[in-house]
Amino acid sequence: MVQIYKAPLKDMKFLIRDFINSESNKIYKNSNIEQNDLEMILDEAAKLCEEILLPINQSGDIEGCKLEHGIVSTPKGFKEAYKNFTENGWQGVSVNEKYGGQNLPYFLNMFLDEMISSSNMSFGLYPGLTSNAIEAIEKNASEDIKNLYLPKLASGEWSGTMNLTEPQCGTDLGLTKTMATPQKDGSYKLTGTKIFITCGEHDLSKNIIHLVLAKTPNAPKGIKGISLFIVPKIIPNSDGTLGENNSLECGSIEKKMGINASPTCVMHYNEATGWLIGDLNKGMKAMFIMMNGARLMVGVQGLGMAEIAYQSALHYAKERLQGRSLNGSKSLDKQADPILVHPEIRKNLLKIKTLTEGLRGLMAWTGLQVDIAKIEKDKFNKQNADDWVSLMTPIIKSFATDVGCEATNLAVQIYGGHGYIKDHGIEQLVRDARIAPIYEGTNGIQALDLVGRKMPMHTGRLLKSFFHEVKEYIEKNSFNYNLKDFMPLLIKSYTRLQQVTAFIAAEGLKDPDEAAGAAVDYLKMFALVSIGYVWTKYAEISFNKLNNDPEGFYKAKIESGKYYMTKLLPETGSLMSSILSGAKSYNKYNDEYFDLGFKI
Ligand SMILES: Cc1cc2nc3c(=O)[nH]c(=O)nc-3n(C[C@H](O)[C@H](O)[C@H](O)COP(=O)(O)OP(=O)(O)OC[C@H]3O[C@@H](n4cnc5c(N)ncnc54)[C@H](O)[C@@H]3O)c2cc1C
């Protein structure tokens, strides 16, 4: 048996029809599209993922990428899949029509990315990095550069990469050493080595466009002296045809834990020709504009991994016969009951299911806010949508990727020894999911972003975009009898979150290490409450649909929600206790007690 995956179309369509529908009409108008068209696009994407990408997921992991004479070859089937993907216009789904894209809503793109991540996370990185590059170029580059590069990137004929990391410079990009020396013709010569560059070299596209962070001579020290450059593998002529090879090469590819079908490259730039993108020394600003989108998409990868883990584990739990139900045998015609009868298996499956479905709603809502912020004319509404996205970005990136890891691990547990061996492909899911909490800013850094930047930003205005919305919802629905199993728990966790927010803000003013020490727990609390809010709304919608629920979809939503509210949301209580006890037990722990037993 192999990994099991069918795109969760019912759930995605529920979100489109019932959950984000109140706000999505103006987005459809702007994209010149109807809700039905969106649903047809989802159906087509599902076919691509189930029939083309999933079948090469395990084989791609086993075969991996190979580097020979500077050329990286991708595993069998990847070239054909990429050709299919690009020829059918999937790369440009939410790119501006001006550059050959389809200008479809961002939230739709999130659903597509989720399906791609579930069915083949490695494959998804090739177009994923291209999308990041498109965003960075569109938001920062000159018109000439946009017109030359964006149509080729939007069609997938060329692909993109992001080059930040160097051996001595990971999280701390101020340590960048790569140098960019200005030339008389306005171009730059870049010299330096970048490591860990996803899809830095491969055989899927005709050209690879690297976006590279570098310093110019005499630039200010640290991150204030970093600029962003576009450095193509093959330098294009002004008409877009391919010219000379640039002087850059892939020195090696990493042997790594997972995502083996995506090459992680060491890139050497030897006086490579590049052009400045955005303003000199403002590379970090350019990167940050792009990173919001990239971080949300990494969160989507976590969700995608959790979904395939859930489906595979559920399928296995229904088929695997071991032991008998303690409440009397369920399958008397068989030698044993399916393991789905055992409470621990059910609990773990529901944990993955409710986190996954809750996160999907939170992401769809956040994706919708990205779309609203783009088209909204009213200044206040636009700002509110932007605030929501900025606030939720670190929360979604971090929490969803942690859920991806936990869910894939739980799936291995449900499979038992059959999850640990390679045959079923479940251990691959654990290995693939593990990178997402690390790249695009580690999850620890996301938590610091939430507490150190987003929390105090505009004197707490971003937090208000969430707190006000939930408060209004609570006020409106406190006496909704249908929600009697939901509202009190939502209110309790919401109140805890407010208390803890005030505590961290006050403590952080006295000692920044206190706020930093609470950051990871706080982010988790925020995510749990946000998802509690989503589940309460699902329940409200579902109660109103029970009269016409032939498949029991809405009934199941209500029951799943009750599980989430009673079993997962209460963790906000222990997180609160931990945060309120302060961070001194580790911040003030004597360094000498961290004893290796030998000196280094
Ligand atoms: C498979 C893979 C693909 C990647 N793809 C790309 C890519 O395409 N482009 C690219 O540029 N990079 C890429 N990366 C690099 C990735 O983004 C970095 O690994 C990541 O940013 C962390 O940097 P680091 O590994 O040097 O860890 P470090 O920065 O050394 O961090 C180590 C630990 O210390 C913590 N830490 C560090 N600084 C702080 C701080 N100030 N406060 C609190 N905690 C801190 C971190 O959270 C982490 O837990 C990739 C990495 C991998 C493994």
The ligand as a Tripos MOL2 file, in Angstrom:
@<TRIPOS>MOLECULE
LIG
   53    58     1     0     0
SMALL
NO_CHARGES

@<TRIPOS>ATOM
      1 C1         16.3720   22.0540    2.7050 C.3       1 LIG1
      2 C2         16.6580   23.5130    2.9070 C.ar      1 LIG1
      3 C3         16.2500   24.4230    1.9460 C.ar      1 LIG1
      4 C4         16.5480   25.7730    2.1030 C.ar      1 LIG1
      5 N1         16.2290   26.6590    1.1000 N.ar      1 LIG1
      6 C5         16.7420   27.9200    1.1390 C.ar      1 LIG1
      7 C6         16.6390   28.7940    0.0110 C.ar      1 LIG1
      8 O1         16.0530   28.4530   -1.0060 O.2       1 LIG1
      9 N2         17.2360   30.0110    0.0840 N.ar      1 LIG1
     10 C7         17.9200   30.4100    1.1870 C.ar      1 LIG1
     11 O2         18.4550   31.5110    1.1850 O.2       1 LIG1
     12 N3         18.0200   29.6250    2.2870 N.ar      1 LIG1
     13 C8         17.4570   28.3860    2.2840 C.ar      1 LIG1
     14 N4         17.5650   27.5490    3.3690 N.ar      1 LIG1
     15 C9         18.2230   28.0490    4.5590 C.3       1 LIG1
     16 C10        17.2330   28.2550    5.7090 C.3       1 LIG1
     17 O3         16.4030   29.3360    5.4510 O.3       1 LIG1
     18 C11        18.0910   28.4110    6.9810 C.3       1 LIG1
     19 O4         18.5740   27.1150    7.3030 O.3       1 LIG1
     20 C12        17.3210   29.0320    8.1100 C.3       1 LIG1
     21 O5         17.0620   30.3660    7.8380 O.3       1 LIG1
     22 C13        18.0860   28.9650    9.4400 C.3       1 LIG1
     23 O6         19.4270   29.3400    9.2990 O.3       1 LIG1
     24 P1         20.5750   28.3920    9.8630 P.3       1 LIG1
     25 O7         20.3180   27.0270    9.3450 O.co2     1 LIG1
     26 O8         21.8860   28.9850    9.5400 O.co2     1 LIG1
     27 O9         20.3470   28.3610   11.4070 O.3       1 LIG1
     28 P2         20.8680   29.4490   12.4830 P.3       1 LIG1
     29 O10        20.5610   30.8180   12.0130 O.co2     1 LIG1
     30 O11        22.2650   29.1290   12.8290 O.co2     1 LIG1
     31 O12        19.9090   29.1270   13.6960 O.3       1 LIG1
     32 C14        20.1120   27.9920   14.5700 C.3       1 LIG1
     33 C15        19.0610   28.0470   15.6830 C.3       1 LIG1
     34 O13        19.2100   29.2460   16.4410 O.3       1 LIG1
     35 C16        18.0100   30.0000   16.4640 C.3       1 LIG1
     36 N5         18.3480   31.4230   16.3420 N.ar      1 LIG1
     37 C17        19.2270   31.9840   15.4850 C.ar      1 LIG1
     38 N6         19.2620   33.3040   15.6520 N.ar      1 LIG1
     39 C18        18.3980   33.6140   16.6220 C.ar      1 LIG1
     40 C19        17.9770   34.8290   17.2410 C.ar      1 LIG1
     41 N7         18.4500   36.0090   16.8550 N.pl3     1 LIG1
     42 N8         17.0440   34.7590   18.2120 N.ar      1 LIG1
     43 C20        16.5310   33.5700   18.5890 C.ar      1 LIG1
     44 N9         16.8870   32.3920   18.0400 N.ar      1 LIG1
     45 C21        17.8130   32.4130   17.0750 C.ar      1 LIG1
     46 C22        17.2120   29.5170   15.2510 C.3       1 LIG1
     47 O14        15.8130   29.6750   15.4450 O.3       1 LIG1
     48 C23        17.6250   28.0550   15.1570 C.3       1 LIG1
     49 O15        16.8220   27.2800   16.0100 O.3       1 LIG1
     50 C24        17.2360   26.2100    3.2580 C.ar      1 LIG1
     51 C25        17.6120   25.2860    4.2350 C.ar      1 LIG1
     52 C26        17.3570   23.9550    4.0640 C.ar      1 LIG1
     53 C27        17.8400   22.9770    5.0980 C.3       1 LIG1
@<TRIPOS>BOND
     1     1     2 1
     2     2     3 ar
     3     2    52 ar
     4     3     4 ar
     5     4     5 ar
     6     4    50 ar
     7     5     6 ar
     8     6     7 ar
     9     6    13 1
    10     7     8 2
    11     7     9 ar
    12     9    10 ar
    13    10    11 2
    14    10    12 ar
    15    12    13 ar
    16    13    14 ar
    17    14    15 1
    18    14    50 ar
    19    15    16 1
    20    16    17 1
    21    16    18 1
    22    18    19 1
    23    18    20 1
    24    20    21 1
    25    20    22 1
    26    22    23 1
    27    23    24 1
    28    24    25 2
    29    24    26 1
    30    24    27 1
    31    27    28 1
    32    28    29 2
    33    28    30 1
    34    28    31 1
    35    31    32 1
    36    32    33 1
    37    33    34 1
    38    33    48 1
    39    34    35 1
    40    35    36 1
    41    35    46 1
    42    36    37 ar
    43    36    45 ar
    44    37    38 ar
    45    38    39 ar
    46    39    40 ar
    47    39    45 ar
    48    40    41 1
    49    40    42 ar
    50    42    43 ar
    51    43    44 ar
    52    44    45 ar
    53    46    47 1
    54    46    48 1
    55    48    49 1
    56    50    51 ar
    57    51    52 ar
    58    52    53 1
@<TRIPOS>SUBSTRUCTURE
     1 LIG1         1 GROUP 0 **** ****
